[in-house]
Amino acid sequence: MAGTLDILQIQELLPHRYPFLLVDKVLECESGVRLLAVKNVTFNEPFFQGHFPHKPIFPGVLIMEALAQTTALLTSQSDDKLGKGTTYFLAGIDNARFKKQVIPGDQLRLEVTYIKHKRHLWSFDCRAEVDGELAASAQIMCAAVAAEA
């Protein structure tokens, strides 16, 4: 696996599309170890109309979703048996913490580190940072379901 992925390569691995694809680019990947990606937060995203009109804040649940999508990308790059068409489902979130508000103009750096896996369930330690400050963290589990032949 190359150390980086652009948006077109990400779209080959994840089924999500606008407005729900929340990873813009993979900056670094160590297969089976860690992955660093970014989400560029822009004011023209549809949820800012209602969250909140007077003070736009990137929703915490979407930070968790962005981290979950990042775990799927690391999983896809860590197991040769998981090919194109594999679907990754969010299976659990533990110890979620939100430390800093994320606002339009921020670049959310998403870092996930492999903990373990058993069969199709994979566990990760996850961090989201803005400008070197922790915005959110959690342990996230995803389930990888290979495409049927």
Order of alpha helices (4+ residues) and beta strands (2+ residues): alpha-beta-beta-alpha-beta-beta-beta-beta
